[in-house]
Amino acid sequence: MTAALASENLASADAAIHLGNVSKVFGKEGADGSYRAVDRLNLDVARGQMLAILGKTGCGKSTIFNMIAGLTEPTSGTVRVSGKNPFSDFDAFRGKMAIVFQSDRLLPWRTAIQNVQLGLEMLDAPPADRKDTARQWLIKLGLGGHEDDFPHALSGGMRQRVSIARAFATNADILLCDEPFSALDESTAGKLRAEFVRLVKENGKTAVFITHSISEALEIGDRIVVLKRPAMIAYDVSFNTDTSAEERTLIRGRIGEVLAA
Amino acid sequence: MTDTTHRSASPSVADVMLSAIKNVGTSVFPFVVVILLWQFASLFFPRFLFPSLIDVFWRCLDIFSSGAMFGDVMATVLRILAGLTGAFIVGGLLGLVMARSKMIDNFLSPMLTLFQGIPALSWVVFAIIWFHGVEFRIFFIMVMTTLPAFTFQVIGALRGMSKDLTEMVFSFRPTRMKLFRVMIAPAILPDILTAWKVNLGNAARVVVVAELVGATGGVGYQLLQQQQLFDMAGALAWTLQLVFFVLLVQGALTLIETTAFRYRAVSERAL
């Protein structure tokens, strides 16, 4: 069987992303109204791995995502991305981490090509180079000819393609995706998912993909972590392209059981 | 044979022209009524009450063509622009600081609210007592009367910025300058232009009061002269100078809005 439980952690030095005994409490710990979103979570993501984090709404997926992105500080424990703390060493990750959000989050006052150039502007890339790179990514994602369109003139799928182009344009090593296709119809989402997987593999990225869809997790990840509230790992499985359909069905069934439990 | 050709849904040039003439006619009509009523009244009332609008027109031309009188108009215009610019800079900085620090906000907000309650004429009196130079007095009055609105508008715009978009920009780790350039400035620009439009009208009213009492030139000073001479045509002509200026600047601001906010989606159904 090519699928294997991946519960044994990597040595954190080798991991692209390392979460060691991480907890996050919103509000004052122990006080009324405080909320423990993540509880002593241990998780390592290897370089070049595509990890799908799966869980029901409110299980702490987005909190983990924000901690890896450096947008939220853990209450306790260690978060390391490429060996650095993404919250305190925030600026050190300029150009090294890119995010695709649930909604496209395009700046409405910028055209498609200007939105894709955003990350490159932060890296002080020369204007001609960044325009060229942005145009190439838009073409790769099937948006050639829409470079000068403002977001309001694009469909939901096209806008999400722009946001994927924006993330890839910076050539960051680590990609974080927070349910990026959940707002799209299944046909568009399916096409974008396939494109996304191809681009991640082609460019050798490490990706963390948050989702609440078992099918999406199986399609995207080469490892799936199922979370149960408050963000504790309930199931952790790795697989690859050799994993048979039968094995995938077994994994799907097991994930379903874990989520239902 | 049945003609199945569909008629084009887009309006013809004639329809567009007719619609434009209708729109202009609708907005001009009230002014035409007022002008006609005034002109009618001028036939029955003494000149110092309702002068003929033809007289007013010639007085306006005199002001435009006389270097000294046009200089008075320009002095007022510059005072308005200087005052608004000063208030915008100070108000913008205060807004930024207050949006960042709750403590500073708690300290300054009541003070600005208090300032909003002080009449423009009181600031004129304070300025005359506190300061010597005429120009500085007027600048001070203009800044103090328009500062709270600018500050509150900037704070509101900063707090109303989309959290999602800000987080997205933050994810690229921008420097402070870049964050301001790519996110903050474009996000708050619509509110800033609105603040300028609102404050422009206020400033045009306040500057006249300031000049009436404390200046030796400008539209306000000239209005005082017309009042002493009981010259209604002159008073109207000088007032119209300020109205023209306000309309001109409002037009420029609208042009900026149209150009800068062309990214906004427009619904075909009006509100």
Interface residues (C-beta under 8 A of the other chain):
Chain A: A69 L71 F90 D91 F93 R94 G95 M97 A98 I99 F101 S103 R105 L107 P108 W109 R110 T111 L118 G119 E121 M122 F150 P151 H152 A153 T170
Chain B: D164 L165 E167 M168 V169 F170 S171 F172 R173 P174 T175 K178 V182 M183 P186 F261 R262 Y263 R264 A265
